[in-house]
Amino acid sequence: MPTFPAATASPSAAAPSFSEAVRVFGRIGLLSFGGPAGQIALMHRILVDERKWLDEARFLHALNYCMLLPGPEAMQLATYSGWLLHGVRGGLMAGLLFVLPGAVVITLLSTAYLLLGDVTLVQGLLFGLKAAVLAVVLEALVRLSKRALKSGAMVAVAIAAFIAIALLKLPFPVIVLGAAAIGALLHLSGYRSASTAARGVADASEPIAMPEWARPSLRRLASTLAVWLALWFGPLIALHVALGSENVFAREASFFSVMAAVTFGGAYAVLAWVAQQAVEIYGWLRPDEMLTGLGLAETTPGPLILVLVFVGFLGGARLSGLEPFTGGLFGAIVTLWFTFVPCFLWIFAGAPYVETLRNVRWLGSALEAVTAAVVGIIANLAVWFALHVLFASVGNWEFGPFSLPAPDVSTFDPAAAIIALAAGVALLGFHANMIAVLGAAALAGMLIRLAAG
């Protein structure tokens, strides 16, 4: 393995050894609470500010690429960063260390929910968590908005994306491609945001040297595609042949494979689509349980998309015909495999070519517009979660091309509203620790359920 040249990092940074990188990415994996916004901020602080292994321009370029990819952007950013430092083995190390601690915890929590979910105290704990998650999603929306919406044009893109997905129900790929096209056209027309102009100044500087593995190679691309496509589709075909296409594990493998390929915009954008499909089409869980899973995922380290492990666990436990824990465990493993194997493919196949595009300014503007569109997607998720937490019954009102949510106001839950409001004040007003807020909300939920019982 060739050594990592110092020129690829911040000019004053020393090249990290692989063992040192393992320790640092292990630390990131164990501390990566708070959803993608908090995880990206954590990686920026450690990799850019503290260790100076990556400079600001390269980190943001990698982030914009990961935001454009389907799947969890924070996990893919960790993989990209590890790949920049130590090639494929560095990317595998960083991605796995980011995912596995949280995956183990969420599987244990899923087991506890399956066994104890009908107990009053556990129901109260989960009730409080679901209400507090509203504030967590809102905080993520506020933080991302501050970073992405730095001009009137980007605000307009975010609003248009919200209308497109929330009211017109347009497919997410259409929204992403539309936003990218708008960003590129704005650049070609002469429009420059403050961040684009700053990037232009940086791009005019001396090009940054790249390690050998970061340079495009058709031979390397072919081998990468062969290996990772085999790891993805080999098990998928085997499950369908061995178990049949109607088996829950085969259906989970197919569903999460499709999700990995078409759900753009990161974890928050994925969840709205997954919730709809898993609840309404496959019947793996109830609408309130999707919120329960999100609440549990927020209390664990790792990507927020680990909520999918909860979805796969419940589907396997309930519909496989196996003993519940065995079925749930296998469902969790299937979900993990088909959710994250494609993430490694996107990075290892695409990153060398993305690195060569760092000085293509119109592409940077396109990625900036995609980031703005994601703000609108997160806003839609916040509305969807709010309606299902605060109201027991939510329908739809169709008006021409628009589909508007129609909650039954008689099913409003004031206790959930109070917990959500208190959590919002604590997180947004006082910048309280998120884990402490979720713990307090869980305690409040238990007390409310005990009092009601």
C-alpha positions in Angstrom: 0.0 0.0 0.0 1.6 3.3 -1.0 1.9 5.9 1.7 -0.5 8.8 1.8 1.2 11.9 0.5 1.0 14.9 2.8 -0.2 17.1 -0.1 -3.5 15.4 -0.1 -4.3 16.6 3.4 -4.0 19.9 5.0 -0.6 21.3 4.2 0.6 21.0 7.7 -0.8 17.6 8.5 1.2 14.5 9.0 0.2 11.3 7.1 -1.8 9.1 9.5 -0.8 5.5 9.9 -3.5 2.9 9.4 -3.6 2.0 13.1 -4.0 5.6 14.0 -6.8 6.0 11.5 -8.5 2.9 13.1 -8.4 4.5 16.5 -9.8 7.8 15.2 -12.6 6.3 13.1 -13.4 4.0 16.0 -13.8 7.1 18.2 -16.0 8.7 15.5 -18.2 5.5 15.3 -18.7 5.4 19.1 -19.5 9.2 19.4 -21.6 9.6 16.2 -24.9 10.4 17.9 -27.4 13.0 16.7 -28.3 12.0 13.2 -26.4 13.0 10.0 -26.1 16.7 10.8 -24.4 16.0 14.1 -22.3 13.2 12.6 -21.0 15.4 9.8 -20.2 18.1 12.3 -18.3 15.5 14.4 -16.3 14.3 11.4 -15.5 17.8 10.3 -14.2 18.7 13.8 -12.0 15.6 14.1 -10.7 15.1 10.6 -10.4 18.7 9.5 -10.0 20.9 12.6 -8.3 18.6 15.1 -6.3 16.1 13.0 -6.0 18.2 9.8 -6.0 15.0 7.7 -8.4 16.6 5.2 -8.7 20.2 4.2 -11.9 22.1 4.1 -12.3 22.1 0.4 -11.8 18.4 0.0 -14.1 17.6 2.9 -17.0 19.7 1.5 -16.4 18.3 -2.0 -16.8 14.8 -0.6 -19.8 15.8 1.4 -21.6 17.2 -1.6 -21.0 14.0 -3.6 -22.3 11.9 -0.7 -25.4 14.1 -0.4 -26.0 13.4 -4.1 -25.8 9.6 -3.6 -28.6 7.3 -2.6 -28.4 6.1 1.0 -26.9 7.5 4.3 -24.6 10.5 3.5 -22.8 10.4 6.9 -21.8 6.8 6.6 -20.7 7.4 3.0 -18.7 10.4 4.0 -16.9 8.4 6.6 -16.2 5.7 4.0 -15.0 8.4 1.5 -12.7 10.0 4.1 -11.2 6.6 5.1 -10.7 5.9 1.3 -8.9 9.2 0.8 -6.5 8.3 3.7 -5.8 4.6 3.0 -7.6 3.4 -0.1 -10.1 0.6 -0.2 -9.0 -0.9 3.1 -9.3 2.6 4.7 -12.8 3.0 3.3 -13.9 -0.4 4.5 -12.5 0.3 8.0 -14.1 3.7 8.3 -17.5 2.6 7.0 -17.7 -0.5 9.1 -16.6 1.3 12.3 -19.2 3.9 11.7 -22.0 1.3 11.3 -21.3 -1.8 13.4 -21.5 -0.4 17.0 -24.9 1.1 16.4 -26.1 -2.0 14.5 -25.4 -4.2 17.5 -27.2 -1.8 19.8 -30.2 -1.3 17.6 -30.6 -5.1 17.2 -30.5 -5.5 21.0 -33.1 -2.7 21.4 -35.3 -4.3 18.7 -35.2 -7.6 20.6 -36.2 -5.8 23.8 -39.1 -4.1 22.0 -40.3 -7.3 20.5 -40.3 -9.0 23.9 -41.4 -6.1 26.1 -43.2 -3.8 23.8 -46.6 -4.4 25.4 -45.4 -3.6 28.9 -46.7 -0.3 30.2 -43.3 1.1 31.2 -41.8 0.2 27.8 -44.8 1.7 26.0 -44.4 4.9 28.0 -40.6 5.1 27.3 -41.2 4.7 23.5 -44.1 7.2 23.6 -41.8 9.8 25.1 -39.0 9.0 22.6 -41.3 9.4 19.6 -42.5 12.8 20.8 -38.9 14.0 21.4 -37.8 12.8 17.9 -39.9 15.6 16.5 -37.6 18.1 18.1 -34.5 16.2 16.9 -35.7 16.3 13.3 -36.5 20.0 13.6 -33.1 20.7 15.0 -31.5 18.9 12.0 -33.6 20.9 9.7 -32.5 24.2 11.3 -28.8 23.2 11.3 -28.8 22.1 7.7 -30.8 25.1 6.6 -28.1 27.4 8.0 -25.4 25.6 6.0 -27.3 25.1 2.7 -29.6 28.1 2.3 -27.2 31.0 1.9 -29.0 32.8 -0.9 -32.6 33.5 -2.1 -32.1 31.1 -5.0 -31.3 28.2 -2.6 -34.3 29.0 -0.4 -36.5 28.9 -3.5 -35.0 25.5 -4.5 -35.7 24.2 -1.0 -39.3 25.4 -1.0 -39.9 23.9 -4.5 -38.5 20.6 -3.4 -40.8 20.6 -0.4 -43.9 21.3 -2.6 -42.8 18.6 -5.1 -42.4 15.8 -2.6 -45.0 16.8 0.1 -47.9 17.9 -2.1 -47.2 16.6 -5.6 -45.7 13.3 -4.5 -43.0 13.5 -7.3 -40.3 10.8 -7.2 -37.2 11.8 -5.4 -34.8 11.2 -8.3 -36.8 13.7 -10.3 -36.4 16.3 -7.6 -32.7 15.7 -7.2 -32.0 15.9 -10.9 -34.2 19.0 -11.2 -32.3 20.7 -8.4 -28.9 19.8 -9.9 -30.0 21.1 -13.3 -31.2 24.4 -11.7 -27.9 24.8 -9.9 -25.9 24.2 -13.1 -28.1 26.6 -15.1 -27.8 29.3 -12.4 -24.0 29.0 -12.7 -23.9 29.1 -16.5 -26.2 32.2 -16.3 -23.6 34.0 -14.2 -25.2 33.6 -10.8 -22.7 33.0 -7.9 -23.6 32.4 -4.3 -21.2 33.4 -1.5 -20.1 29.8 -1.1 -19.6 29.2 -4.8 -17.6 32.4 -5.1 -15.4 31.3 -2.2 -14.9 27.9 -3.8 -13.9 29.6 -7.0 -11.1 31.4 -5.3 -9.9 28.1 -3.8 -10.2 26.3 -7.1 -7.8 28.8 -8.6 -5.0 27.6 -6.3 -2.4 24.9 -6.9 -4.2 21.5 -7.6 -3.9 19.1 -4.7 -1.9 16.0 -5.3 -3.7 12.7 -5.2 -2.5 9.2 -4.1 -2.3 6.5 -6.7 -5.6 4.9 -5.7 -7.5 8.2 -6.0 -6.7 8.5 -9.7 -9.2 7.2 -12.2 -8.4 3.8 -13.8 -10.7 1.8 -16.0 -9.0 -1.5 -14.9 -9.6 -0.6 -11.2 -13.2 0.5 -12.0 -13.9 -2.8 -13.7 -12.6 -4.9 -10.8 -14.4 -2.7 -8.3 -17.7 -3.1 -10.1 -17.2 -6.9 -10.4 -16.4 -7.4 -6.7 -19.1 -5.2 -5.2 -21.9 -6.1 -7.7 -21.2 -9.8 -6.9 -21.4 -9.1 -3.2 -24.7 -7.2 -3.7 -26.5 -9.4 -6.3 -25.1 -12.8 -5.4 -26.8 -13.1 -2.0 -29.9 -11.4 -3.5 -30.3 -14.1 -6.1 -29.4 -16.9 -3.7 -32.2 -15.8 -1.3 -34.8 -15.8 -4.0 -33.7 -19.2 -5.3 -33.4 -20.8 -1.9 -36.5 -19.3 -0.2 -38.8 -18.1 -3.0 -39.7 -14.6 -4.0 -42.6 -14.3 -1.5 -40.4 -15.2 1.5 -40.0 -12.2 3.9 -36.2 -12.3 3.7 -36.2 -12.4 -0.1 -38.7 -9.5 -0.1 -36.5 -7.5 2.4 -33.4 -8.2 0.3 -35.2 -6.9 -2.8 -36.8 -3.9 -1.1 -33.6 -2.7 0.6 -31.7 -3.2 -2.6 -34.1 -0.9 -4.4 -34.0 1.5 -1.6 -30.2 1.6 -1.7 -30.3 2.5 -5.4 -33.1 5.0 -5.7 -33.6 6.8 -2.3 -31.5 9.9 -2.7 -31.0 12.7 -0.2 -29.6 10.9 2.8 -31.2 9.3 5.9 -34.0 11.7 6.5 -35.2 11.6 2.9 -35.0 7.8 2.9 -37.2 7.3 6.0 -40.4 8.8 4.6 -40.4 6.4 1.6 -39.4 3.4 3.7 -42.1 4.1 6.2 -44.8 4.3 3.6 -43.6 1.1 1.9 -42.9 -1.0 5.0 -46.1 0.0 6.7 -48.6 0.2 3.8 -47.3 -2.3 1.2 -45.5 -5.0 3.2 -47.1 -4.8 6.6 -43.8 -5.4 8.4 -44.7 -2.8 11.2 -47.3 -0.2 12.2 -47.0 3.6 11.5 -46.3 4.3 15.2 -43.6 1.6 15.2 -41.7 3.4 12.5 -41.5 6.4 14.8 -40.5 4.0 17.6 -37.6 2.7 15.6 -36.5 6.2 14.7 -36.5 7.1 18.4 -34.4 4.0 19.2 -32.0 4.8 16.3 -31.5 8.3 17.7 -30.3 6.9 21.0 -27.6 4.8 19.3 -24.3 5.7 17.6 -24.0 5.4 13.9 -26.1 6.4 10.9 -29.8 7.2 11.5 -30.5 4.8 8.7 -29.9 2.0 11.2 -33.7 2.4 11.9 -34.0 0.1 8.9 -32.5 -2.7 11.1 -35.5 -2.3 13.4 -37.8 -2.5 10.3 -36.1 -5.6 9.0 -36.0 -7.2 12.5 -39.7 -6.8 13.1 -40.5 -8.1 9.6 -38.4 -11.2 10.0 -39.6 -11.8 13.6 -43.3 -11.6 12.6 -43.5 -13.1 9.1 -40.7 -15.6 8.7 -42.3 -18.5 10.5 -39.1 -18.9 12.5 -38.7 -18.4 16.3 -39.2 -14.6 16.7 -35.6 -13.8 17.8 -34.0 -16.0 15.1 -36.3 -14.6 12.4 -35.7 -11.0 13.7 -31.9 -11.5 13.8 -31.8 -12.9 10.3 -34.0 -10.0 9.1 -31.6 -7.5 10.7 -28.6 -9.1 9.0 -30.4 -9.1 5.6 -31.3 -5.4 6.1 -27.7 -4.4 7.0 -26.2 -6.3 4.1 -28.4 -4.9 1.4 -28.5 -1.4 2.8 -24.7 -0.9 3.2 -23.0 -3.0 0.6 -24.2 -0.6 -2.2 -22.8 2.3 -0.2 -19.3 0.9 -0.5 -19.9 0.4 -4.2 -20.9 4.0 -4.8 -17.7 5.3 -3.0 -15.1 2.9 -4.3 -16.4 3.2 -7.9 -17.2 6.8 -8.1 -14.8 8.6 -5.8 -11.7 8.6 -8.1 -13.8 10.3 -10.8 -15.4 12.8 -8.3 -11.9 13.8 -7.2 -11.0 14.8 -10.7 -14.1 17.1 -10.9 -13.2 19.3 -7.9 -12.3 22.2 -10.2 -15.5 21.9 -12.3 -17.3 24.9 -10.9 -20.7 24.3 -12.5 -20.8 20.9 -11.0 -20.2 22.4 -7.5 -23.2 24.7 -8.1 -25.3 21.7 -9.1 -24.3 19.9 -5.9 -25.1 23.0 -3.8 -28.6 23.1 -5.3 -29.1 19.4 -4.4 -28.1 20.2 -0.8 -30.8 22.9 -0.8 -33.4 20.5 -2.1 -32.6 18.1 0.7 -33.6 20.8 3.2 -37.1 20.7 1.6 -37.1 16.9 1.9 -36.2 17.0 5.6 -39.0 19.6 6.1 -41.5 17.1 4.5 -40.2 14.4 6.9 -40.7 16.7 9.8 -44.3 17.4 8.8 -45.0 13.6 8.3 -43.6 12.7 11.7 -45.4 15.5 13.4 -48.8 14.5 12.1 -48.3 10.9 13.1 -47.0 11.7 16.6 -49.6 14.4 17.4 -52.7 12.7 15.9 -53.8 9.1 16.1 -55.5 9.3 12.7 -54.2 11.0 9.6 -55.9 10.8 6.2 -55.3 12.5 2.8 -57.3 15.1 0.9 -56.9 15.0 -2.8 -57.3 18.3 -4.7 -56.3 18.1 -8.4 -52.6 17.2 -8.6 -52.1 17.9 -4.9 -52.3 15.4 -2.0 -52.7 17.2 1.3 -52.6 15.5 4.7 -55.8 15.6 6.7 -55.4 14.8 10.4 -58.4 14.0 12.5 -58.3 16.9 15.1 -60.3 14.9 17.6 -57.4 12.5 17.9 -54.9 15.2 18.9 -52.6 14.0 21.8 -51.7 17.0 24.1 -49.2 14.9 26.1 -47.2 14.2 23.0 -47.3 17.9 22.0 -46.1 18.9 25.4 -43.1 16.5 25.4 -42.2 17.5 21.8 -42.4 21.3 22.7 -40.2 20.8 25.8 -37.7 18.8 23.8 -37.6 21.5 21.1 -37.0 24.3 23.7 -34.2 22.2 25.3 -32.5 21.4 22.0 -33.0 24.6 20.1 -33.2 27.2 22.9 -30.7 25.9 25.4 -28.6 23.5 23.1 -29.0 20.7 25.6 -27.3 17.4 25.1 -29.5 15.3 22.8 -29.1 12.0 24.7 -30.1 13.8 27.9 -33.2 15.3 26.2 -34.2 11.9 24.8 -33.7 10.3 28.3 -35.9 13.0 30.0 -38.6 12.5 27.3 -38.6 8.8 27.8 -38.9 9.2 31.6 -41.8 11.7 31.0 -43.5 9.2 28.7 -43.3 6.4 31.3 -44.7 8.7 34.0 -47.6 9.7 31.8 -48.4 6.1 30.9 -48.2 5.1 34.5 -50.5 7.9 35.6 -53.0 7.1 32.8 -53.0 3.4 33.8 
